[in-house]
Amino acid sequence: MTLRQLQYLVTIVDSGSFTRAAERLHVSQPALSRQLQSLERTCGGPLVERGSRPVLLTPLGRAVLPHARATLAEVDRANSAAQRVSGNQRLELRVATLYSVSFGVLPPALAAWRRERPDTLLSLTEQLHVGDLQEAMTTGEADVAVGPPPSDWQGPVFPLGSEEFVVVLGADDPLLRRPGPHIRLTELAGHEWLHYTAPNGLARILDCACANAGFQPRVAVQTQQTATALQLSTAGLGPTLFPANIVPAGLTPRVRIPDPPVHRVLGAYTRSHPDALTASFIDTLTRHASLVPPHLPAQEGTLGNVVEIPLQRMGNVVS
């Protein structure tokens, strides 16, 4: 295999056709085809289905493509490192995370990082689902991921702690008149919920929490974006379930702590032992990540409703 062949394969897939790939790469289509055929001989079979529009991968192609992307990403990183050493480029750290985590957990840590490392460019990419986050790391799109670490992750994992979830009630919900910060989810079985569409990982958390309470939530409104859900909740379309760290202080009177509690284990994870820059970021993240905001009441009792994979099930956990 050559880097050129891997680049040609990735470009063909991303372009959807041999013609557009050849135009992007500034090569003739016959030359492109010859390089792909050479790669296919090395791999032992066809990687794409000829004649399909757009170009589709064969099972062998689907197995090879993630490694091709990761290899090209590592080459880019090597080039960037060489440029940094020669003084021709700023240091850059690529961080992948979930939308909800970037909204609530990360801002204090990123602000601290900027104070400590103003010379570093930080590139943040957000994903809707934990599976997309894992894929971004596997394919080399980021240097470190921040979110619920996968149970089968083979690289180092740095625990951050448990992210707590709270219920935000509608502005006119009669349950607001009852004193106390806690609410049993069974009391909301008859309500119509502000929900999330399936690509957003919070949809699974809400469904699991309600299922553990013995009911399926009835949906009034659903949205894919966490920020939109927060705006709709502010407008009074609740109840819904939010990470506590994204709930603004103005909504505190409408916040209730679910009983039993709902939480999600978070961590930072890398493909291999982190370099000095990545390790410095993880240290800052560990010290400054906002898991539970100070304006919300602390949860009491045993955490009994784990809706994401707990850290203790994962290997390679770094304390």
Sine and cosine of phi, psi and omega as CSV:
sin_phi,cos_phi,sin_psi,cos_psi,sin_omega,cos_omega
0.00,0.00,0.55,-0.84,0.11,-0.99
-0.84,-0.55,0.37,-0.93,0.04,-1.00
-0.88,0.47,-0.58,0.82,0.02,-1.00
-0.89,0.46,-0.68,0.74,0.01,-1.00
-0.89,0.45,-0.67,0.74,0.01,-1.00
-0.91,0.42,-0.64,0.77,0.04,-1.00
-0.89,0.46,-0.64,0.76,0.00,-1.00
-0.91,0.42,-0.65,0.76,0.01,-1.00
-0.88,0.47,-0.75,0.66,-0.02,-1.00
-0.88,0.48,-0.66,0.75,-0.02,-1.00
-0.92,0.39,-0.63,0.78,0.05,-1.00
-0.87,0.49,-0.72,0.70,-0.02,-1.00
-0.91,0.40,-0.72,0.70,-0.04,-1.00
-0.93,0.36,-0.53,0.85,0.00,-1.00
-0.99,0.17,-0.49,0.87,-0.01,-1.00
1.00,0.04,-0.08,1.00,0.03,-1.00
-0.36,-0.93,0.40,-0.91,0.04,-1.00
-0.92,0.39,-0.60,0.80,-0.05,-1.00
-0.89,0.45,-0.77,0.64,-0.01,-1.00
-0.92,0.39,-0.57,0.82,0.03,-1.00
-0.90,0.43,-0.68,0.73,0.02,-1.00
-0.88,0.47,-0.63,0.78,0.02,-1.00
-0.91,0.42,-0.67,0.74,0.00,-1.00
-0.90,0.44,-0.61,0.79,-0.08,-1.00
-1.00,0.04,-0.13,0.99,-0.01,-1.00
0.86,0.50,0.70,0.71,0.08,-1.00
-0.75,-0.66,0.26,-0.97,0.05,-1.00
-0.97,0.23,0.45,-0.89,0.00,-1.00
-0.90,0.44,-0.62,0.78,0.07,-1.00
-0.87,0.50,-0.63,0.78,0.02,-1.00
-0.91,0.41,-0.63,0.78,0.04,-1.00
-0.89,0.47,-0.71,0.70,-0.02,-1.00
-0.89,0.45,-0.64,0.77,0.00,-1.00
-0.90,0.44,-0.67,0.74,0.01,-1.00
-0.90,0.44,-0.64,0.77,0.02,-1.00
-0.92,0.40,-0.66,0.75,0.03,-1.00
-0.88,0.47,-0.63,0.78,0.04,-1.00
-0.89,0.45,-0.66,0.75,0.04,-1.00
-0.90,0.43,-0.64,0.77,0.01,-1.00
-0.90,0.43,-0.60,0.80,0.06,-1.00
-0.90,0.43,-0.65,0.76,0.03,-1.00
-0.90,0.44,-0.63,0.78,-0.05,-1.00
-0.98,0.18,-0.34,0.94,0.05,-1.00
1.00,-0.08,0.32,0.95,0.02,-1.00
0.18,-0.98,0.15,-0.99,-0.01,-1.00
-0.91,0.40,0.61,-0.79,0.00,-1.00
-0.98,-0.20,-0.43,0.90,0.02,-1.00
-0.75,-0.66,0.38,-0.92,0.05,-1.00
-1.00,0.03,0.92,-0.39,0.02,-1.00
-0.92,0.39,0.63,-0.78,0.07,-1.00
1.00,0.01,-0.20,0.98,0.01,-1.00
-0.99,0.16,0.56,-0.83,0.02,-1.00
-0.77,-0.64,0.93,-0.36,-0.02,1.00
-0.96,0.28,0.10,-0.99,0.01,-1.00
-0.88,0.48,0.76,-0.65,0.01,-1.00
-0.92,-0.39,0.55,-0.84,0.02,-1.00
-0.99,0.13,0.55,-0.83,0.19,-0.98
-0.99,0.15,0.18,-0.98,0.08,-1.00
-0.82,0.58,-0.62,0.78,0.05,-1.00
-0.91,0.42,-0.65,0.76,0.02,-1.00
-0.90,0.44,-0.63,0.78,0.03,-1.00
-0.91,0.42,-0.51,0.86,0.04,-1.00
-0.96,0.28,-0.57,0.82,-0.09,-1.00
-0.99,0.12,-0.58,0.82,-0.17,-0.99
-0.83,0.55,-0.74,0.68,-0.01,-1.00
-0.86,0.52,-0.59,0.81,0.02,-1.00
-0.95,0.32,-0.57,0.82,0.06,-1.00
-0.90,0.44,-0.71,0.71,0.01,-1.00
-0.89,0.46,-0.70,0.72,-0.02,-1.00
-0.89,0.45,-0.64,0.76,0.00,-1.00
-0.90,0.44,-0.71,0.70,0.01,-1.00
-0.91,0.42,-0.60,0.80,0.04,-1.00
-0.90,0.43,-0.64,0.77,0.02,-1.00
-0.92,0.40,-0.57,0.82,0.07,-1.00
-0.90,0.44,-0.67,0.75,0.05,-1.00
-0.88,0.48,-0.66,0.76,0.02,-1.00
-0.90,0.43,-0.65,0.76,0.03,-1.00
-0.89,0.45,-0.66,0.75,0.03,-1.00
-0.90,0.43,-0.66,0.75,0.01,-1.00
-0.90,0.45,-0.65,0.76,0.01,-1.00
-0.88,0.47,-0.68,0.73,0.02,-1.00
-0.89,0.45,-0.64,0.77,0.02,-1.00
-0.91,0.41,-0.62,0.79,0.00,-1.00
-0.91,0.42,-0.68,0.74,-0.01,-1.00
-0.89,0.46,-0.61,0.79,-0.01,-1.00
-0.99,0.17,-0.05,1.00,0.05,-1.00
0.99,0.15,0.25,0.97,-0.06,-1.00
-0.99,-0.11,0.00,1.00,-0.09,-1.00
-0.47,-0.88,0.57,-0.82,0.07,-1.00
-0.94,0.34,0.45,-0.89,0.16,-0.99
-0.90,0.44,0.64,-0.77,0.00,-1.00
-0.73,-0.69,0.70,-0.71,0.09,-1.00
-0.85,-0.52,0.80,-0.60,-0.03,-1.00
-0.97,-0.23,0.86,-0.52,-0.06,-1.00
-0.88,-0.47,0.79,-0.61,0.09,-1.00
-0.95,-0.31,0.63,-0.78,-0.02,-1.00
-0.41,-0.91,-0.05,-1.00,0.09,-1.00
-1.00,-0.07,0.44,-0.90,0.02,-1.00
-0.84,0.55,-0.72,0.70,-0.05,-1.00
-0.91,0.42,-0.56,0.83,0.01,-1.00
-0.95,0.31,-0.63,0.77,0.02,-1.00
-0.92,0.39,-0.45,0.89,-0.04,-1.00
-0.98,0.21,-0.61,0.80,-0.12,-0.99
-0.91,-0.42,-0.74,0.67,-0.15,-0.99
-0.98,0.20,-0.66,0.76,-0.23,-0.97
-0.99,0.16,-0.57,0.82,-0.15,-0.99
-0.76,0.65,-0.73,0.69,0.02,-1.00
-0.89,0.46,-0.61,0.79,0.00,-1.00
-0.93,0.36,-0.63,0.77,0.01,-1.00
-0.93,0.37,-0.59,0.81,0.05,-1.00
-0.90,0.43,-0.67,0.74,0.04,-1.00
-0.90,0.43,-0.64,0.77,0.01,-1.00
-0.89,0.46,-0.66,0.75,0.01,-1.00
-0.90,0.43,-0.60,0.80,0.03,-1.00
-0.92,0.39,-0.61,0.79,-0.06,-1.00
-0.99,0.14,-0.55,0.83,-0.07,-1.00
-0.75,-0.66,0.91,0.41,-0.04,-1.00
-0.92,0.39,-0.24,0.97,-0.02,-1.00
-1.00,0.08,-0.08,1.00,-0.12,-0.99
-0.97,-0.23,0.71,-0.70,0.12,-0.99
-1.00,0.07,0.82,-0.58,0.02,-1.00
-0.94,-0.33,0.85,-0.53,0.02,-1.00
-0.96,-0.29,0.88,-0.47,-0.07,-1.00
-0.94,-0.34,0.80,-0.60,0.10,-1.00
-0.85,-0.52,0.72,-0.70,-0.05,-1.00
-0.94,-0.34,0.62,-0.79,0.03,-1.00
-0.86,-0.51,0.39,-0.92,0.00,-1.00
-1.00,0.06,-0.45,0.89,-0.18,-0.98
-0.71,-0.71,0.49,-0.87,-0.02,-1.00
-0.89,0.47,-0.51,0.86,0.04,-1.00
-0.91,0.41,-0.63,0.78,0.05,-1.00
-0.92,0.39,-0.59,0.81,0.03,-1.00
-0.90,0.44,-0.69,0.72,0.02,-1.00
-0.89,0.45,-0.66,0.75,0.00,-1.00
-0.90,0.44,-0.63,0.78,0.03,-1.00
-0.87,0.50,-0.61,0.79,0.03,-1.00
-0.96,0.28,-0.69,0.73,-0.04,-1.00
-0.87,0.49,-0.63,0.78,-0.05,-1.00
-1.00,0.07,0.06,1.00,0.09,-1.00
0.99,0.14,0.33,0.95,-0.01,-1.00
-0.97,0.24,-0.28,0.96,-0.04,-1.00
-0.62,-0.79,0.34,-0.94,0.05,-1.00
-1.00,0.03,-0.49,0.87,-0.01,-1.00
-0.51,-0.86,0.59,-0.81,0.07,-1.00
-0.93,-0.37,0.58,-0.81,0.04,-1.00
-0.81,-0.58,0.90,-0.43,-0.04,-1.00
0.22,-0.98,-0.26,-0.97,0.08,-1.00
-0.94,0.34,0.92,-0.38,-0.05,-1.00
-0.92,0.40,0.64,-0.77,0.02,-1.00
-0.90,0.44,0.55,-0.84,-0.03,-1.00
-0.92,0.39,-0.41,0.91,-0.05,-1.00
-0.97,-0.25,0.30,0.95,-0.04,-1.00
-0.93,0.37,0.75,-0.67,-0.08,-1.00
-1.00,-0.06,-0.26,0.97,-0.03,-1.00
-1.00,-0.01,-0.06,-1.00,0.00,-1.00
-0.91,0.40,0.58,-0.81,0.05,-1.00
-0.80,-0.60,0.75,-0.66,-0.03,-1.00
-0.91,-0.42,0.96,-0.30,-0.09,-1.00
-0.90,0.43,0.63,-0.78,0.09,-1.00
-0.94,-0.34,-0.44,0.90,-0.03,-1.00
0.82,-0.57,-0.20,-0.98,-0.05,-1.00
-0.98,-0.22,0.76,-0.65,0.07,-1.00
-1.00,-0.04,0.84,-0.54,-0.06,-1.00
-1.00,0.03,0.53,-0.85,0.06,-1.00
-0.92,-0.38,0.55,-0.84,0.02,-1.00
-0.76,-0.65,0.35,-0.94,0.11,-0.99
-0.99,-0.10,0.76,-0.65,0.14,-0.99
-0.96,-0.29,0.88,-0.48,-0.05,-1.00
-1.00,0.07,0.37,-0.93,0.10,-0.99
-0.90,0.43,0.42,-0.91,-0.11,-0.99
-0.88,0.48,-0.49,0.87,-0.04,-1.00
-0.95,-0.33,0.34,0.94,-0.03,-1.00
-0.93,0.36,0.79,-0.61,0.01,-1.00
-0.86,0.52,-0.41,0.91,-0.02,-1.00
-0.92,0.40,-0.29,0.96,0.03,-1.00
-0.92,0.40,-0.38,0.92,-0.03,-1.00
-0.98,0.18,-0.20,0.98,0.00,-1.00
-1.00,0.09,0.74,-0.67,-0.05,-1.00
-0.95,0.31,0.34,-0.94,0.06,-1.00
0.97,-0.23,0.52,-0.85,-0.07,-1.00
-1.00,0.08,-0.14,0.99,-0.11,-0.99
-0.97,-0.24,0.40,-0.91,0.08,-1.00
-0.51,-0.86,0.65,-0.76,0.09,-1.00
-1.00,0.08,0.73,-0.68,-0.04,-1.00
-0.88,0.48,-0.46,0.89,0.03,-1.00
-0.87,0.49,-0.43,0.90,0.03,-1.00
-0.94,0.34,-0.25,0.97,-0.04,-1.00
-0.96,-0.28,0.20,0.98,-0.06,-1.00
-0.89,0.46,-0.52,0.86,-0.03,-1.00
-1.00,0.00,-0.05,1.00,-0.02,-1.00
-0.98,0.18,0.37,-0.93,0.18,-0.98
-0.99,-0.14,0.78,-0.62,-0.20,-0.98
-0.99,-0.16,0.48,-0.88,0.32,-0.95
-0.99,0.12,0.91,-0.42,-0.18,-0.98
-0.87,-0.49,0.06,-1.00,0.01,-1.00
-0.90,-0.43,0.56,-0.83,0.10,-1.00
-0.97,0.25,0.36,-0.93,-0.21,-0.98
-0.81,0.59,-0.62,0.79,-0.02,-1.00
-0.87,0.50,-0.43,0.90,0.02,-1.00
-0.99,0.17,0.83,-0.56,-0.04,-1.00
-0.89,0.46,-0.33,0.94,0.04,-1.00
-0.92,0.39,-0.36,0.93,0.05,-1.00
-0.88,0.47,-0.67,0.74,0.00,-1.00
-0.92,0.40,-0.63,0.77,-0.02,-1.00
-0.90,0.43,-0.70,0.71,0.03,-1.00
-0.90,0.45,-0.70,0.71,0.00,-1.00
-0.89,0.45,-0.67,0.74,-0.01,-1.00
-0.92,0.40,-0.65,0.76,0.00,-1.00
-0.89,0.45,-0.68,0.73,0.01,-1.00
-0.94,0.35,-0.62,0.78,0.03,-1.00
-0.89,0.46,-0.64,0.77,0.04,-1.00
-0.90,0.43,-0.43,0.90,0.04,-1.00
-1.00,0.03,-0.06,1.00,0.12,-0.99
0.99,-0.11,0.32,0.95,0.03,-1.00
-0.51,-0.86,0.27,-0.96,0.08,-1.00
-0.96,-0.30,0.79,-0.61,-0.08,-1.00
-0.92,0.39,0.72,-0.69,0.14,-0.99
-0.98,0.18,0.70,-0.71,-0.14,-0.99
-0.98,-0.21,0.80,-0.60,0.13,-0.99
-1.00,-0.10,-0.75,0.66,0.00,-1.00
-0.64,-0.77,0.62,-0.79,0.09,-1.00
-0.70,-0.71,0.51,-0.86,-0.03,-1.00
-0.58,-0.81,0.40,-0.92,0.01,-1.00
-1.00,0.05,-0.51,0.86,-0.14,-0.99
-1.00,-0.08,0.75,-0.66,0.01,-1.00
-0.89,0.45,-0.64,0.77,0.00,-1.00
-0.89,0.45,-0.63,0.78,0.04,-1.00
-0.91,0.41,-0.65,0.76,0.03,-1.00
-0.86,0.50,-0.63,0.77,0.01,-1.00
-0.91,0.41,-0.64,0.76,0.04,-1.00
-0.90,0.43,-0.67,0.74,0.01,-1.00
-0.91,0.41,-0.61,0.79,0.04,-1.00
-0.91,0.42,-0.65,0.76,0.05,-1.00
-0.86,0.51,-0.58,0.82,0.02,-1.00
-0.97,0.26,-0.12,0.99,0.10,-0.99
0.98,-0.18,0.32,0.95,-0.04,-1.00
-1.00,-0.01,0.19,0.98,-0.03,-1.00
-0.88,0.47,-0.10,-0.99,0.08,1.00
-0.99,0.16,0.35,-0.94,0.15,-0.99
-0.44,-0.90,0.12,-0.99,-0.03,-1.00
-0.93,-0.37,0.79,-0.61,-0.02,-1.00
-0.78,-0.62,0.48,-0.88,0.30,-0.95
-0.86,0.50,0.72,-0.69,-0.08,-1.00
-0.86,0.52,-0.50,0.87,-0.11,-0.99
-0.96,0.27,-0.15,0.99,0.03,-1.00
-0.98,-0.21,-0.06,1.00,-0.04,-1.00
-0.99,0.14,0.87,-0.49,-0.02,-1.00
-0.94,0.33,0.34,-0.94,-0.05,-1.00
-0.87,0.50,-0.50,0.87,-0.03,-1.00
-0.91,0.42,-0.35,0.94,0.01,-1.00
-1.00,-0.08,0.01,1.00,-0.07,-1.00
-0.79,0.61,-0.67,0.74,-0.01,-1.00
-0.88,0.47,-0.35,0.94,-0.01,-1.00
-0.99,-0.17,0.10,1.00,-0.04,-1.00
-1.00,-0.02,0.70,-0.71,0.12,-0.99
-0.75,-0.66,0.56,-0.83,0.01,-1.00
-1.00,0.00,0.84,-0.54,-0.03,-1.00
-0.93,0.37,0.59,-0.81,0.05,-1.00
-0.83,-0.56,0.91,-0.42,0.07,1.00
-0.96,0.29,0.36,-0.93,-0.04,-1.00
-0.89,0.45,0.42,-0.91,0.06,-1.00
-0.86,-0.51,0.76,-0.65,0.01,-1.00
-0.54,-0.84,0.25,-0.97,-0.01,-1.00
-0.70,-0.72,0.79,-0.62,0.01,-1.00
-0.98,0.22,0.76,-0.65,0.00,-1.00
-0.88,-0.47,0.45,-0.89,0.06,-1.00
-0.34,-0.94,0.18,-0.98,0.17,-0.98
-0.96,-0.29,0.65,-0.76,0.01,-1.00
-0.63,-0.78,0.51,-0.86,-0.05,-1.00
-0.76,-0.65,0.25,-0.97,-0.01,-1.00
-0.97,0.25,-0.56,0.83,-0.01,-1.00
-0.58,-0.81,-0.03,-1.00,0.00,-1.00
-0.83,0.56,0.82,-0.58,-0.11,-0.99
-0.92,0.40,0.57,-0.82,0.11,-0.99
-0.95,0.30,0.00,-1.00,-0.12,-0.99
-0.89,0.46,-0.64,0.77,-0.03,-1.00
-0.92,0.40,-0.73,0.68,0.00,-1.00
-0.91,0.42,-0.65,0.76,0.02,-1.00
-0.89,0.46,-0.62,0.79,0.03,-1.00
-0.90,0.43,-0.65,0.76,0.03,-1.00
-0.90,0.43,-0.69,0.72,-0.01,-1.00
-0.88,0.47,-0.62,0.79,0.05,-1.00
-0.89,0.45,-0.70,0.71,0.05,-1.00
-0.89,0.45,-0.67,0.75,0.01,-1.00
-0.88,0.47,-0.69,0.73,-0.01,-1.00
-0.89,0.46,-0.58,0.82,-0.05,-1.00
-0.99,0.13,-0.45,0.89,-0.18,-0.98
-0.86,-0.52,-0.10,0.99,-0.02,-1.00
-0.87,0.49,0.69,-0.72,-0.05,-1.00
-0.99,-0.15,0.99,-0.16,0.00,-1.00
-1.00,0.06,-0.64,0.77,0.05,-1.00
-0.72,-0.70,0.85,-0.53,-0.05,-1.00
-0.95,0.32,0.47,-0.88,-0.06,-1.00
-0.93,0.36,-0.34,0.94,-0.06,-1.00
-0.99,0.11,-0.03,1.00,0.05,-1.00
-0.95,-0.30,0.53,-0.85,0.00,-1.00
-0.92,0.38,0.58,-0.81,0.02,-1.00
-0.94,0.33,0.56,-0.83,0.06,-1.00
-0.98,0.19,0.56,-0.83,-0.01,-1.00
-0.88,-0.48,0.42,-0.91,0.08,-1.00
1.00,-0.01,-0.09,-1.00,-0.04,-1.00
-0.98,0.17,0.69,-0.73,0.08,-1.00
-0.96,0.27,0.94,-0.34,-0.16,-0.99
-0.89,-0.45,0.18,0.98,-0.10,-1.00
-0.70,-0.72,0.95,0.31,-0.06,-1.00
-0.97,0.23,0.89,-0.45,-0.06,-1.00
-0.96,-0.29,-0.03,1.00,0.13,-0.99
-0.76,-0.65,0.15,-0.99,-0.08,-1.00
-0.92,0.39,0.85,-0.53,0.00,-1.00
-0.95,0.30,0.52,-0.85,-0.06,-1.00
-0.87,0.50,-0.55,0.84,-0.10,-1.00
-0.92,0.40,-0.20,0.98,0.05,-1.00
-1.00,0.08,-0.10,1.00,-0.12,-0.99
-0.98,-0.18,0.52,-0.86,0.09,-1.00
-1.00,0.06,0.20,-0.98,0.12,-0.99
0.88,0.48,0.53,0.85,0.03,-1.00
-0.97,0.25,0.77,-0.64,-0.01,-1.00
-0.97,-0.25,0.83,-0.55,-0.01,-1.00
-0.99,0.16,0.00,0.00,0.00,0.00
